[in-house]
Structures are given as structure tokens and as C-alpha cells.
Amino acid sequence: MAENDTPLIAQYQSIKAQHANEVLFFRLGDFYEMFGDDAVEVSRLLNLTLTHRADKPMCGIPYHAAKVYIARLLRLGKKIAICEQVGEIAKPGKGLTRREVVEIITPGTAVESEYLDGGRNNFLASFWVHQSQAGFSYIDVTTGDFKATHFSSQDLSEQFAKELGRCMPRELLLPDSLKQNSLVQTVLATQPNLSVSYYPDWNFNVDLAYKKLLEQFKTATLSSFSLTKDSPEVPPAAFLLDYLQKTTNASSAHVESITVYNDSQYVMIDDSSRRNLEITYNLRDGSSQFTLLECVDCTCTAMGSRMVRQWLHFPLTDLAAIQSRQNQVQIFFEDRALLKKIRERLDGILDVERLACRIAMDRAHAKDLQALRVSLQKWIEVQTLLPVQTLDVASAQKIIELIQNAILDDPSTSLTEGHIIKPHWSEELDHWHQVHDNFSEILEQYVEEERNRTGIANLRVKQSGNMGYFIEVTKGKLSKVPEHFIMRRTLVNADRYTTQKLQELEASLNESGTKILELERDLFVQVRNRLKEYVSYLRQTAHEIAYIDVTSSFAQCAAKNNWVRPLVDQSRIFDITQGRHPVVEAHLPGGEFVPNDLLLCQSDDSAAFALITGPNMAGKSTFLRQNALIALLAQTGSYVPATKAHIGIVDRIFCRVGASDNLARGESTFLVEMTETARILHSATDRSLVIMDEVGRGTSTEDGLSIAWAVSEWLLNHIQCKTLFATH
């Protein structure tokens, strides 16, 4: 504390010292104030006016508009500590109001809908390296989605970048030891919008981490999750749970399992290939415009929108799973009337998954419960239309009835304002409502009694904020004032009184108001706690809703754009008839895109290398990307933009297209190209799909030709993967 600091500034400094890594929102009356470095930074980021208090930089925002500003800071990767006034508010000159931090909000732990993108997961990730292994884990606390994987530290940079590209976390937690890891720091240099925090390595202790996961999942071992004590996924996964517990002060009981995956389950797409194919974000401005996601995401719900992103990031290699998705898409594709009815009803379903998790975390308000009720009613309607019904209707009906009977149709979102619980849900609440509602009538009866008793015909009862209820008698009637009237105040034209009876009536009114608010809050919490029993059921229901939403979205997209169901099998065949680039076609006037064929591999033992030549602007790059996207779509279970397609399952997709440098890593265009090419030659298998565009153009003609020739020979004769190789 500086010698000239005021007590208020000293209080701020004391609290800020405990939250050095967060922007401190310091409640001061109707504003949240920021001081010092926080004020300077926030005023710049949010374009706020910077002022001074006690020679300290200061800026502030109205508390009722705080969520708007918090959301903007979270998008910029900032963490916020909310410091509220607690206890009684001190009167001016009578000491300080007690303040304490009641909530910490970070980019990866935000749960309020105002801070979230409904169509995207809000992942918090952690990464840990130990000897030859690395573990990567991520969680979305708003959905309960919890995943982990591991890989060799020999491929650290490539694998780390790939996993970041897959889940696109908002926040990343790392051990201090990785501050000096050049490979990790090189990858992080390409992630300017990612909030990265470092913590002492003891937070990643293996023994404590294993115990934490056992406690979380209430199991004796982790074998059912394909984990052991020595699994590299365990420390980062456990630290995520620890961090959530310390940051949110909320239960994470809804996180009931963890999905451990590896590259053999999904098509591996490295980070540079993911960027070049513009699957979920484009290279121009990082938005989803002009991407594959924009073309296929016709979903009606936030849950479906999140799932379609996941499917595009994790194309399948399991044939049975691919065909299962295709079969569901085909049902909707062939019955357009059913498709229309399904989508009309899906359109009214809100985010059941996040609503369920908000209930589990004690964050749901009354409007959330009504949104859940309406959504379940809509889902029951959808279920009646499906050929196979999967919904446990009895549980859905119990939830609907509980909310319908207990919660008002248009309730308040605040637990401190009342107007939540329906009449007849609680006899005690009904009693206090009756007392409160009948007050005016009882008061009028009392006034009439006093008029008759005193003979003061113009006797009136009034109410003010400072005095409460009082009897007012004009000067001309003061001689009739009885002894039981108690003087409160003398005015020029009248005197004000109270009586024991009036005080009792007012106390009864105040008590009824307080009781109503307390009971409504307690009854709502009871209802919410009863709904916690159904959180697992609701999360499973949300998954089913999302699945129907995505498959019907694929069917809608196929019907709209004349796509076909591809034949997907275990062969090496890659045969596309009248294929089109889905994104380019979507943004051209109808009929302008010229379809083209590709017969890359006729049989399992035939050559799978195509050399594509042509002048600039002939469409070589479009053709390359087009066929990679068709393969990706086929293995998500979608229909594809062609008149016929036969695609043997690929295990990896590599895309070396376009020229770009990487200034953050100190890499030239040529070095980037050679690094990506080397990665492909090192990682591709005979079941991979490789597309390469003008390899070697960043150097002299002779050297470039030599590089292209050598790469082509290696791909064709040694790896023998499916290859599209474009050159002049």
C-alpha cells in the first residue's frame, strides 16, 4: 500500500494482489471500476474513457451492462475476476463496504449464454510432455464433452498443432516447463487469439492426477476409459478438472466420462492441410464464410451445429459407422415430406445440452427450465415421426410435468425478484401471497374503522419510502386525533401518525414480501435439484437431437444441391463422376460450375497417381481441393457433390496447396513448402490421399523440377498412396 493511497484504493490493491492474472471488476455502487494497469488496458481494448481517481488511472462500466463488456474481453483472451460488495453497504464517512471476488470468468470456463457461441464448443485444453510421450486433453464444461489423446514427443510440433486445429480451444493450460520448449512455443506463435496460462509442474503430478480422475468418475480403475495410471493423458485431463473446480466454484458432476481417442479411429488431417482445405474457417479472415462448414451446416439447433463441426474435424475410418450415418441421411433424403416435418420441429428446440449442464452446475434460471420443457415437447413430436423411436418418453414427461406444474410460463430470470413459482405448488407460498395480495383490502377496512371511530372523514393512509405507511390528518381535524395515534411528523397543513395496528399491518406486508422471495428461491432450487437426477438422460437426449439434426441437415444439403450417396468401402478405389467443388459451386450462379471426373484408382492393385497439368487459372487447385473435400465428406457420412462416387476409405488426407511464408516461425515460403512436403513423405501410408500443387516452385526451375520429380517418384513407387500432383 502506497503512503498516499485512500482506504478504497488500498482495498482494491489488496484484492488485486490475489488476482494478478485477471482483470479485476471492482464493484463501486452501480459501476464496475478498474484501476491502474487494468484500467489502461481495458480502456484501450474496449474504447472506454480513461479517467483518474487518487492519481490512479481509472475506467468503469455500468454493472447492468457488464456482460456485454465481459464477452468482448473474453473474446480477446482476457480473464475477469468479479469483485462484489458483500454485507451491508457502508454509509458515506462510516468506513468501507466489504468486498470480495465472487466469480472468476475465463475464456475456457465461461458458462453464461452471453459469453458463448451456440454453434461452437467452448473448449478448455491442457497439454503435458513427459519423456517420449505427450498428453493432450480438452473439455467443454458447458456440454460435458471431455476428450483426451496422446502421441509421441518425436512428432511434438506437428501433433500439437493438429490437435489445436481439431478442437480450437479458447484457453490452454500448460506446465511451466513448456515455457522453454521451442517446439511448443513455435506452435503457440501461430495462435495469437488463444489464451495461454502456465502453472507449476507439480499441478501435473501423476499420482494426484490419477486419484482425481478416479474421484471424478467414481471408479476403482480407469480401464473402462482405456487409461492406466501411466497414460500421458491423465495429468492434463485431471488438471483441467482441478482448474474448473477452483475457477468456477461449481460442480462438474455432469462430466461423467472421458473419451480417449487416437488417429486410427479418424482420418488424420494435419494442421496445414486443415487450413488449406478451409474446412471450418477460411484463410482470408478466419471466419466460416466460404468454407465447407458453411455449405453443409443446415442444422436447426445449436447442438447440431456443434456436432457437424466435430464430424468435419473427425472424419471416420470405421466403415460400419460411416454406413450407419449414411443410412440415416438416406431415410431423410428419400422422404422429403418427413424431412420437412422433422426440420420444422427441430427448429423450435433450444440448447438442451447446455441447459442440462447449467442445471448440473446450479447456473440455470427459471426461463432455462421453461426452455427445456418446450424443447422436450418438440423432441417428443420429432420422435413420433421417426421410424425408430429412441426417446425414454416417461422420463421426458416427468421433466415436462415438473416444470409445467412448478414454474410460471413467463418467469423472472432473477432468484431475488420472485415471480417464479406457480400458484398451488406450495401451500405456504400461497398463504403468503394471499397475505400480500389482500393487504390493500385489509388496509382499506382498517382506514374505514378509524374514520368511523374518530369521526375524521378525510383521514387517509399514505406511504413513502422513508416513513413507510402513516396516517395523515389535516390541521382542521387535529382536535379529533385519539390517544392511540402515535405522532410521526408535523407538516404545515397536516400531521402524520401511526398506530400499533398500522405497524402490525405494515410488518405483515413486509414479512409476506420477504417470505415470498425466500420461498420462491428455495422452491426453485428444490425443483432444479430434482432435475439434476435427469442430467445424464438430458445429455443423452441432446446427443440424439444433434444426431438427427446433423443427418437431416446432410439430407437437406444433398436435396438442395443434387448430391449423391457415395459407395464407401475398404478398397483402394477412388472414382468420382461429375464431381464439383462444394464451396465454389455454392458461390457461383446456378449451372456455371463445370463438373469433372476423376478415376484415380480402378482396382486395389492399379496405379493411384495422377499428374495434372494446365495453365494458370485453369482450375488445377480447385480440382485438387474438390476431390479431397469429397473424400472427407464421404467419410463423415454425408452425401457428396457428384453424380456417382466410389471411395475406398482413406486414413489420412494431406493437402500441400498454395504458397505462404510463416514469419512467426521465421520460415520462408520455400521452407514452409519443403517442411510440409517432408511431413507428407514421412507420414503418408498406402491408404492416404495426398494432393500436391506445384511442389518446388519456390526455387530455380532446375531445382524445382528435381524436387517435383523426386517427390513424385517416392509417392508413386515407395508409398503408393492415392496422389493428385499438379504442375505446369
N, C-alpha and C positions, 0 to 999 in steps of 0.2 A: 504493500500500500504506500503510495506516494504521500509525502507530508501534507500536501495541499489538497488531497482528494476529499471530496464530500463523502458522507456516510453512504449515500446511494451508489456513488462510483466505486467505493470500496467494496460494497456488497456485490456489485457487478463483477469486479476484478476477482473476488474470491470464488465466485461461481464459474467464471470464465476459465480460471486456472485449472479447474477439474474437467473442462471440455475444450481443450486447446485445439482439437482437430475438427470441431464443429462450429458452424455459425450460431452464435447464441442469440435467440429471440427472447429478449428480456421484457417481460410484461410490465408496462407502466401505464396504469389507467386503461384507456381504450386503445392503446397502441402497443405494438412490439417494437422496442428500441434496440438498436445496435450501436456499439461504441468502438472507438479505436480502429484497429486494422479491419475488423469485421465491417464496420460502417463504411470505410473507404472502399473495400472490395465489393460489398453488396450494392452500394450506391452506383458503382461503375457497371456492375453486371445487370442491374435492374433499372438503370437510368433514374435513380431517385435523387432528390435534393440532399446534398451533404451540408449539415449544419454543425454547430459546436455546442457542447454543454460542459461547463467547468474546464474549458480549454481542451476538451476531448472531441475528436470527430464523432458525429452522431447522425444517424438517419433512422427513420421509422416508417412503419406501415400500420394501417388500421387492423385491429385484431380480427374484425369480422370479414376482412378480405385476405387474411393471411394465407389461405390455401392456394390462392392464385399465385402468390409470390413464392411460396414454398415449392410448388410444382415447377416453376421456372428454374429455381436453384437446383432442384433435384436433376432436372434435365441437363444442367451444366456440371453435374457430378459432385455437387456440394452436399455435406451432411448438416443437419439442423438440429440443435438442442432447444426444446421449447421450455422456457422458464416462466412459470406462472406464479401469481400472487396466491398464497395459501393462508388460511386462517382469516382473522379479522383484518379489514383494511384500516391501517393506521390513519388517524386524523392529522391534518397539517400541524406540524410542530410537536407531534406526540410520538415520535420515534419512527422506525422503519417497519414497513409491511414485510412479513416473512415471505421469502420466495425460494422456490426450488425447481429443479429440472424434473418435469413430469413425463417427458417423452423425447426420444431421440429418433429422428427420421433420416434414413439414408437411402440412396438410390436403389439399393437392393433389398431393403426391408420395408419399403412403403406399402401400406395395405389399403389406404383410403382410395376410393374410385377416382377422386380428383387428381391423384398422382400417377395413375396407371393408364396405359394404352390397352383398351379392352381386347384388341386383336393380337396382342403380343404378350408372351410370358415376361415376367419381371424377375430375371434370374440374378441370384447372388452366387458367385463362384469362388472356389478356392483351389489352390494348386500347391503341390508339395513334391519335392525331389529328394530321393534318398538313394545314394549309391547308384546302381544301374537302372533304377525304376522311378517312374514319376506317376503320381496320382492326381486326377482331376475330378472335381465334383461340383455340382451346381444344384440349386434349389429355388423354387418359386414358392414362397411361403403363402402367397395368395391363392394357390391352387393345390398345394401339397405335392407338386411334381418334384421328385428328388432322384437325381441320377449321378452315376459315377463311372469312371473308366480308368484304365492305366495303360502305360506304354513305356517302351524302353527310352532311357535318357540319352541313348545314342542318336535318336531322331527328335531330340527335345524341341528344337525350334519349329520344325515342320509340324509335329504333332500338336504342340501347344497352340500354334496359330490355327490349326484345323479345328480344334475343339472350341476355341474362342469364336471362330466363324460359325460354327454349328449352333451354339446356344446364345451368342451375342449378349453376354451378361451386362447388367447395368453397373455392377460393383464386383471387384475382385479382391480377395483377401490372400496375402502371401506371407510366408515366414521371412524374417529379417535376412536370413542367409541368402535369399534370392536377389537382394539388392545388388549384389556383386556378380550375379550370374549374367554374363554378357549375352548369352543366347536368349534368356528370358527378357532382358532389357531391350534387346533388338526387336523382339516381337511387340513388346508394350509400346515402343516408339511409334508403331503404326496404329495405335488405338488411342487417339487423343481425347475421345469423349468418355473413356472408361475410367470410373473412379477406382483407384488402386490404393490399398492400405497395407501396411506392413506391421507384423506383430512378432513378439519374441518367439523363438523357435520352440520353447517349452510348451506353447499352446498346441503344438502338433505332436505331443508325446504319444507314442504308440499304445502304451498300456491304458492311459486315461482315455484315449480316443476309442479304443475297443470297448471299454466299460460304458462309455457314453452311448454308443450305438446299441449295446445290449439293453440299457435302461430305456432308451427311446422306443425300441421295437418290442420290449418286454419278452425277450427270448433268451434261451440259455446259450445259444451259439448263433453265429451269423451265416451258417452253412446254407440256409434256405435262400439267402441273398447272394450266394456264390462268393462269399467273403470269408477270409480267415483273419486271425489276429495280425498276420504279417502282410496282408494285402495292402498295397500302396494307396488304395482308395480310402482306407479307413481314417487316417489322420485328417485329410482335408474335409471329408464328409462330417466327421464329428465336430470339427472346429466351426463349420457352418451352423450347426445346431447350437453350439455354445454362444456364438456371436448373436444369433437370433434371440436367444433367451435373455442375454444381457442388454440387447439394444431395444427390443420391443416390449419386454416385461409381459409378454403374452404367452399363452400355452401354444405348444406346437404338437399337441396330441394328435392332430389330424394328419400329421406326417407319419404314416403307419408302415411305410416300406421304402426301400431304395432299389432302383433299377440299375443293375450293373451290366454294362454293355461292352462289346468290343467290335473291331472293324469287320469281323467275319459275319456279323449279323446284318450289316448295312453296306450299301455302296459307299466306298470311301471316296470322298471328293476333297482334295486339299484346298487350302485357303485361296491360293491364286486362281485355281480352276473355278472355285465358287464365285469369286469376284468376276472373272472373265465371262462366265455364263450368265451373270446378272440374274441369279435365281430369286432372291428376295429383296435385293437392293441394287440400284444401278451404279455405274461408275461415275456418272456425271455429277449427281448431287447427293447420293446416298439414300434417296427415297425409294419407295416401292413402285414408282411410276416407270413404265416401260420395262417391267420385269416379268418373269414367268409367274410369279405370285399374283401379280395384277391380273393376268389372263385367266388363271384357274380358280381364284378365290371369289366364288359367287356365294359364299356362305351367308347364312342369315343370323347366326349367333356369334357372340364373342368366343365361345368355346370352340366352335367350328373353325373360326378364323385362326385361332392359336394352333389347332390340330393340323390344319392344312400347311402351316409353316413348318411344323415338326415333320410332317410327311415329306415335304420337299427337301428338308435338311437330312433326313434319314431314309432314303430310298431302300427298299427291301432287297434281300438276296434269297429269301425263303420263298420258293415257288408256290407252296400251298397258301401262304399268307397273301401273296400278290393276287392269286386267283380268287381268294375269298373276297378281297376288296372289289375285284373286277365283277364278280357275280352280283354284289350288291349294287354297284353302279349300273349294271345291265338291267336289273329289275326296274330301276327308275327310268333308265333310258328308253326302255321298250314300252313303258306305260306312262305316257305324258300326262294323262289325267291325274294319275296317282302322284306323279312328281309335282304337279301344280298344287294339289291339296296339301301335300307334305310341306312344301315350302311356304305356303300361306300360313300354316300353323306354327312352323318353326320361327317365323318372323316375329311372333309375339313372345318368344321365350328369352328371358334375360339370363344373366351370367350365373347359373346355378352353382357352378364350381366355385367361384369366388364368394358367392353368398354363403355356401356351406362352410367355407374356411373362415369367413368373417364371424359366423356363428360360433365356430370352434374356438376362435381367438377372443370372444367376448367383444367384438367390434361391430356386430350387426345392430342396426336400429330397427324401429318398428316398420318403416317403409321397406326395408330389406326383406322382412318377413312376408309382407304382402306381395312383394315382387316374387318371392319364392313360391308363394301359393298360386299366383297367376301362372307362373311358368310350369309348375307341375300339372295344373289343369290343362294347359295347352299340350303338354307332353303326353298326357293320357289320351287326348284327342289324336295325336300323331300315332300312338301305339295301336289304336283301334283300326288304323288304316294299313298298318304293316302286315305282310303275310305271316311273319313270325313275331309274336309279342314277347318281349323280354322283361317288361316292367313288373316289379312287385307292386301291383295296384293297391293292395291292402295297406302297405306302408305309406304310399303316396296319399291315400285317402286319410290316414290318421294325421299326417302332417297338415293336409289341407283343412281338415275339420278343426284341429287345434288352433291354427292361425285364424280361421274364419270365425270361430266362437270367441276367441280371446281378444283379438286386435281389431281396432277400428279400421274401416275401409280406407280412410284417408288420415292416418295418424301423424303425430308430430315426429320429427327425427331426433328431438332432444329428450333425454331422460329427465330433465329438470323442469320441463314445461307442462307435463301432464298430457292429456288428450291422446292417450294410447290405448287404454283398455276399454272394451265394450261393456255396456250395462249388463247386469245379471251374471257376469263372470265371477264376481266376488260379492258376497252379501255385505261384508264390512265396507267395501268401497262404495257400494250402492247406498249404504247408510250415510256415509259422509257426504256423498253427492247430494243426498236428499236434504241434509242439514244445510249445505251450501246453497242449493238451489232455492230452498224455502226461506232463506234469510230475509229477502225483501218483503215477503208476505208477513213474516213474523214481526219484522221491524215496523211495518205499517200498522199492524194490530197494536203494538206497544205504543206508538205515537198517538193513536186514536184513544187509547186508555188514558194517557197523560193529558190529552186535551180535555177529555171529559172530567178527569179528576181535578184539574187545575182551573178549568174554565178559560184557558188561553186558546182561543180559536185558531190563531195563526202560529201556534207552536210548530216548529219544524225540526227535523233531524237532518244534519248535513254531515259531510265527510271531507276531510282534507288529508293530504299526505303526511303532514307533521302532527296533527292532532288526532287523527282517526275520526271516529264518529262522535258528534256532540249535538246537544240541543241548543237551538238559538231562540232567544226571547227578546222581542223589541223593547225599547225603553219604556213605552207606554204601558207595558204589561208586567213590569218588574215587581209590582206590588203583589202580584198573584203567584210569584215563584214560591213553591213549597220548600220545606226544610230539607227534604231528601235530595234536592238538586245540589250538586257539588260544583262550585264556581271553577271555571277553567280560564276564561279570559274576558276582559271588558273591552268593548269597542265603542265607537262614537254613538252609533244608533242601536246597539244591541249588546247583550251579554251572552256568553256561551257557557253551557253547563254540561255536566254528565251525571249519570246516576249509576248506582250499583247494578241495576238491571241492564242498563245500556252497555256497561262494561262487560257484563257476562255475555250478552249477545255478541258483542264485538269479538270477545275472546273465543266464543264458539265458532264464529265465522273464520277467524284466523286459524284456529285449530283444525277446522274442516279443510281449509285450503292446504295447510301443511300435511295433514293426514292423506289427502287425496294424492298429492305429489309423491309422498313417501310410498304409499300403497301401489300407485301406478308403476313406480320404478321397480319396487320389489316384485310385483306380479309379472312385469315384463321380463325381468331377469329369470324368474321361475319358468316362464314359457320358453325363453331362449335356452335355458339349461335342459329342459325336456327335449328340445330339438337337437341338442348335442348327441343324443343317442342315435340320431339318424345321419350323422355326418358322413360316415363311411358309405352308407346307402346313397346319399345325395351325390357324393363324388363319383360313385359308380354310375349313377343315373346321368350325371353330367358327361361322363365319357361316352355313354351310349348316345346321348343327344348329339354330341360333337361328331361321332362316327356317322350317324345318319345325315347330319348336316353336310359333312365333307363329301360323302359318297353321292348325295343328291346334288351337291354343287358341281362335282365332276360330271354328273349326268346332264345337268343344265348347260354346262360349258360345252359338252360334246354335242348336245342337240342344237345349240345355238350356232356352233362353228363347223358342223359336219365332220366331227372326229369319229374315229372307229376304235373298236376294241382290238388291241394288238394280241397276237398269239405270242405268249411268253413261255419259254421252256428252257431246258438245261442244255440245249445245243449251242453251237457257236455261230449259228446263222444270224445274219443281220440284213434283212431285206425290207426296204421301205418303198412303197409305191405311192407316187403323187404326194410326197411329203411336203410340209410347209413349216416355215418358222412361226411358232405360235404368236410371238410378240410382234414381229414385223407385220405379219398378216393382220393382226388386230388393229394396227395403227395405219393401215393403208385402206383406201376406198375399196369396197367390195369387188372382188374379181381381179384386182391389179397384181396380186402376188402370183408369180408363175410357179406352180408345183414342180417338183423334180423327184426322180427316183434314185435309190441307192441300193445296189446289190453288192454288199461288201464281202459276204461270205455265203456261198451256196450250200455248203455242207461242212461237217465237222473237220474234214481234212483238207479243205480248199484254202487257198491263199486269202488273207484278210487284210490286205494293204492296198489303199487306193491313192494314187498320186493325182492331185487336182491342180490343173494349170489354167491360166487365163489372165487377161489384163486387169489393171486396177479398176475397181467399181464393177467388176463382172459378177460379184456375189459370192466369191470364194469363202470369205469369213462367215457370211450369213449361212451358207450351206454347211460349213463345219459345225457351227453352234447349233444349227437346226437339228442335226442328227444326234448330237449329244443331249439336247433337251428332250427329244423324242424318246431316247433310251431312258432318261431319268423319269419322265412321265410314266412310261410303261411300268417301271419298277416301283412307282408309288401306288399302282393300282388304277391309274387313270386311263381314259381313252387318249388317243394321240391324233395329231393333225396330219392325217394321211387317208388314202382310200383303202390301204391294206398295209399291214405291218407284221413281220415275224421277227421277234427279237430274242436271241439267246441271252440268258442272264449274264450281266457283266458284274465284276466285283469291284471295279474302280473306274472312275471317269477322270481323265486328265485333259486339261484344256490349255495349251500354250498358244494363245492368240493375242495379238496386239503388242504394241511397243510402249513401254513405260519405264522410267527410272524409279529409284527409291531413295530419295535424298535423306530420309530419316535414317536409313541404314548405311548411307554413303555408297550406294551401289549405282553404277551407270546402267543405261538401257541394255547394253550388251551383257553386262554382268548379270542383271536380272534374268535375261533370256537364257543365258547359259546355266545359271543356277536352277531355274525351273526345268530346263531340259535334262540336266543331270539328275534331278529328283525323279523325273518321269522314268528315265532309263534305269534308275536304281530300284524304283518301287513297283513298276508295272508288272503284271503277270500275263499269262496267255489268255486270261479271261477279261482283261481290261479293255476299255475303249479309250484310245488316245487320239486327240485331234491336235495337229501342229500346223501353225500358219507361218510360212516363210522363215524358217529357222536359219540363222546365220546372216540375216540381212544387216545386222549392226556392225559388220566389219567389211573388209575388202571383198570384191566379187570372188576372187580365187579362194580366199579363206572361207567365205560363206558357203561356197559350193562344196568345199571339202567337208565342212561341218554337216551340211544337209545330207550329203552322200553317206557319211559315216553313221549318222543318226538313223537314216532310213534303213541302211543295211542291218544295223543292230536290232531295230524294231521288227523287221521282216524275217530275218534269219535266226536271230537268237531268242527274242522274247516271244515272237509270233502272236502278238495281240492284234485286236482289231484297230487299224490305224487309218486315219484320214490325214494326208500330208499335202498341204497346199504350198505351191511355189510358183514363181514366174517361169 
